Amino acid sequence: MSVKPLKTSTNLIFWGFTAVAFTACVFILKSALLPFVLGMAVAYFLNPVVNKLGNMGLARGPAAMVILVGFLIVVFGFIGVVSPIIYREISAFSKDLPEYIERIMAMLAPLTERLDTYIGGTDQKSIEDMLKSNSGSAVNAAKFVFSKLAEGGQAVVDMLSVAIFMPIVAYFMMKEWPAITKWAQDLMPRHSEETIMNLLKEIDLKLSGFVRGQISVAVMLGLIYAIALTIAGLKYGFMIGLMSGLLSVIPMVGSAVGLVVSVAVAWFQAGDLIFVGIIAAIFIAGQLLEGNFLTPKFVGDSVGLHPLWVFFALLAGGSLLGVLGMFLAVPVAAVIGVLVSFLIYKYKQSAYYLDSEIEEPSKPAPKKRAKTGTKTKA
């Protein structure tokens, strides 16, 4: 039985309705989606390892259980070790911040005096008092999370739901991954199956380069920075190093932020250029290690996501849906990036693009008169 091809408008209506329905479901169910999104992310991250164990003859169910248990032991063990250190360093930083503000204001005193002569009424003491009174606001944001865990409330409920349901979702996703992908492929429109599969391969290439590659690099870089800065004797070195590494999911951003913050703290701590140089050298060495070993090893030649696109996606996702939006930001950014590239490719193949310069129609050639024979006189 022959199937009549669908019109382009029908395709647009179908995929537009699908996108709107997906977005509406996310906004309606956002309060319950976080454990499921995290579970799917963990399953996507660990699925290649499960496939390798499956190729070695181990059934997917036991293989998924072994890999998931090992992953959770590493993650929760890491959180248990790091959390007290981070909390201690945040508390120390909140106590030292007023002193840092005094030193900064002392350094800026000549500038404020000049501004006073031009503007008038500039009160350095009032500015300093205002900064001190609000110095703990940014720091207390992180301490607030820890206090909520101890006080109870909705934060504890959310954490428990993630801790309980996320591993369950991850296990079943890894166990049923082939069946889920086959089910999704069977739902694809037959006339567009090949195109959709090619687009999904491109999306997977971008996501794998970011999720499995860039995040692995960021975690290892954070540990390297944290250990190196702590050994060097920098105050809050573990916290700064770990945060710098985790921010490195956006290439260059984490190292740049960590370098500036670390150099500033080193200068306030010791006031010694040699110590400042040692701290700066740690970040320079980290960048060399990342560019020459970590990124080629874990990311390879896969086509990832542009840093600016990732940065914008994280900000937009966080502002729209909070933590859930930040976890959805990277997959959505990968999908949008691939779809935009595909649409640009189709546009350049279209008659509208190829016929951008319309030639004027040529005038028809004048018709030639038929030659009539002439009679000759005898």
N, C-alpha and C positions, 0 to 999 in steps of 0.2 A: 504494500500500500504506500503510495507516494504521499509525502507530507509537504504541504505548501509552506514555503519559508515565511516567517513572520516579518511584519513591517518593522522598521527601525523605531517608530513611535511606540509600538507594542512592547518592544524590548525596554525602551526607556521607562515606560509606565511600570513594568514588572519590577525592574531593578530599583527604580525610585521608591516604589511602595515597600520593597524589601528593606531598603536603607532606613526609611522612615519608621517602619515597624521595629527594626532592631534598636534604633535610637530611643524610641518611646519605651520599649521594654527596659532598657538600661536605666532611664530616668525614673520609671515607676518602681523598679525592683532594686534600686541602688543600695538600699539599706541592707539587703540580704545577699548581694552579689559578691562581696569581697572574698569570702572563703572559697567560692567557686572559681573566681578569677585567679586567685593565688594557686588553687589546686591545679587548674589547667596550665598555668605558667610553670609550675614545678614539673608537671607531667611532660610538657614540651621540652623543658630543659633536660630531663633525665631519660627521655624516650630513646635516644640513640644508644645509651648504655644497656637498656633493656633489650633492644634489638640485637646487640652484640651477644648478650647472654642467651637470647633465643636462638641465634645462629649456632651457638655452641651446644645446643640440645636441651637447654633448660626451658621448661614451660613458662609462658608469659606471667601467669599468676605468681608463682614463687619468685621469679626473677624480679617482678615489680615490687614485691614485698621486701626482698633483700635490699634492693637499691634504695627504696624509700626509707627503710629503717636506718640504713647507714647514713643517708642524707640528713635525716632529722636529728640523729645523734650528733653529727658534726655541727649543724646549725644551732641547735639549742645549747650544746656545749660551748660553742663560740659566744653565744649571747650571755650565757651564765658567767663566763670568764671576763668578758669585756664590760658588761653593764656596771659592776662595782667600780671599775677603773674610770669609766667615763663619768659616772656620778661624782666620784671624788674630785676629778679634775674640773668638772663644771662648778662644783661648790667652791674650790680654791680660786677659780677664775672670778666668780661673783664677789668674793672677798677682796681680791686684788684689784678689781676694776676701778673703784674710786681712786686708788693711788695712781693708776695709769692715767685717769682723767686729769688729776692734779698735774702730773708731769707734762701731759700734752698741753694743758692750758698754760703752763709755765713756758713751754717752747713757743706757743703762739702769742705770748704776751706782747712782744714788739708789734706783731701784726694787728692785734686788737687795739693797741694804743694808736696806731696810724689810722685805723678805721674810726676811732673815736674822734680824731681831729677832723675827719671828713664828714662823718655822719652825726656825731654828737650823741651823748647819752648812752654810750656802750658801757655796760657794767659787767666787767669780767667776773666779778664775784657772783652776780646773779646767774650768769651763764653757767659757771662752774657748779653752783648749787643745783641748777636745773638738771644738768647732766648727771650729777651724783644721785639725785632723787630718782631718776629714771634709768640708772645704770643697770639695774638688775632685771629690767623688763624683758630684754631679749634672752638673757641667760635663764630667767625663771620659766621661759616657755618650755625648755627641755626638762627642767626639774619638775614642771607641772605633770609631765607624762609619768614620771616615776612616782610622784605623790598620788596620782590617780589610781595607780596599780595597788597602792597600799590602802587607800581610802575606800575603794569600791566604786560602784556606779556603772554607768553605761560603758566606760572604757574597759572595765573588767569583763563585762558581758561580750563586748566585741572581741577582745583578746581570746576569751574562752571559745567563742564560736569559730574563730580562725584556727585556734590550736586543735579543736576537735574535728571540725568538718573539712579543713583544708587537706589533711593527710588522707581522709576517706575519698575525697574527690580526686586527689592525685593518684591514689592507688587504682581506682576503677578506670580513670582515664588512661593510665599506662597499660592496664590489663586489657582493656577493650579498644585500644587505639586502632588496630587494623579494621575491626568491625565498624567503628565510628567513621573512619575515613571512607570505607566502602559505602556505608549508608548515606553519607553526605554526597559521594560521587553519584550514587543512584538517583538523588534528587535533582541533579543538575539538568537543565534543559538540554535535550539531545542535540539540538542544532548548534549549541555553544559549548559543548563539553570540552572539546579540544582547546578552545581559547581560554576557558576558565581554568583548566588544568595548567596551562602554561603560565597564566597569571599567578596561580597559587604557588607554582615552583619559584617564580621570582620573589614573591612575598616571603616564602620560606627561606630563600637565600639571604634576603635582607635581615630577617628576624634572627636566623641562626648566627649570622655574623655579629649581631648586636647582643642577643640574649646569651648565647652559649660562649661567644668570644669576648665581647667587650666587658660584660659583667665579670667574667672570670679574671680578666686582666685587672679590672678595677679592685676586686677583692684582694688579689695578691699584691697589687701595688699599695693598697691601703695598709696591709700588714707590714710590708717592707718599710714604708714611711714611718709607721707607728713605732716599730722596733728600733729603727735607726735613730729617730729623733729622741726616743727615750734613752737610748744608750749615750747619745751626745749630751744629755743632761738638760734638754729644753723643757721648760715648764709647759704643762698641758701638751707635751709632745705626742703622747699616745692618741689623745683625742684629735689633735690637729692632723696627725698623719693618717689616722683612720678615715676621717671625714674627707681629707684631700683625695685619698684613694677612691672612696666611694663616689665622689663627685667626678672622677675620671671616666665614668660611664659616658660623659660628654667630653670627648678628647680635648686635652689642653686646659679645660676649665678647672678641673680639680688641682692640677699641678700649679697652675698660675695662682689660684686663690691660696693654696697651701704655702707657696713660696712667699707671697706678700705677708700673710699672717705670721708665718714662722719667723721671717726676718724681723718684723716689727716686735714680736715677743722677745726674740733673742736680744735685740737692741735694748729694750726696757729691762730685761733680766740682767744683762752683763755690761752693756755699753762698750763691748770690746769688738773691734772689727774682725779680729781673727775668729771669734766664736760665731759672729754673723756669717762670715765666709764659709765656715764649716757647715752651718745649717743650709746655706744656699747651695753648697756643693752636693748635699744629700739629694735635693730635688733635681739638680742637673744630672746626677748619676741615675736617679730614678727615671728621668726622661730618656736617657740613653739606653737603659735596660728595657724600658717599655718599647721603644722604637726598634731596637735591634734584636730583641729576643722574645718578649712576652706577646706583642701584637702579631709578629709573623708566626709564632707557634700556635696561638689560640684563635686568632681571627683569620689569619692567612690572607688569601686573595679574594675572599668573599666581598661582594659589594654591599657595604653597610649603609647606614643612614647618615645624612649630613649632620654635623654637630649642631648647626643653627636650627635645623628642622626638629631635631630631638629636643633641644632646649625650648623651642616654642611649644612643642607638643606637651612637654611636661608641665610648663606653666599653664597652658590652656586646660589641660586635663585636671590639674590640681584646682584651678579656679572654678571649674564647672562641677566636678564630682568629688573633690577632696582626694583622699588616699586612693580610692577606687579609680578615679580619673587618672592619677599618675601611673597606676599599673596598666590601665588600658591605653595610655597615651602612645607607647611605643608600637604595639601592634596596629593601632589605628593609623599612626603615622606611616608605617610600612605599607599598609593597604592603600592609603591615599596616594603615597608616592608612586607606587606601581600603577595604580589606575590613571593618575595624571600622565605618566609617561606613555601608557597605552593610548590614552585619548589624543595626546599630541601626535603619536605615531599615526593613528588613524586619520587625524586631521591632515597631516602632511601627505597622506595617500589619497585624500579626497579630491574630487573634481573642483571643489571650491578653492582649495589651495593651489592645485596645479594650473588652474585657469585664472590665476589672479590678474594676468594681463590679457584682456580680451582684444583680439584683433578685429579691426574694422572689416566688415564684409566687402569683398572685392566686387566691383561692378561687373555685371555680365558683359561679355564681349558682344559687340554689335553683330547682328546676323548678316552674313554675306548674301548678296543677291545672286540668284542663280543666273548663270550666263545663258543667254538665248542666242541661238544661231541666227545669222543674217543671210538673207537670200541674196544671191548674186545675179545680176542681170545677165541674160544671155547675150 
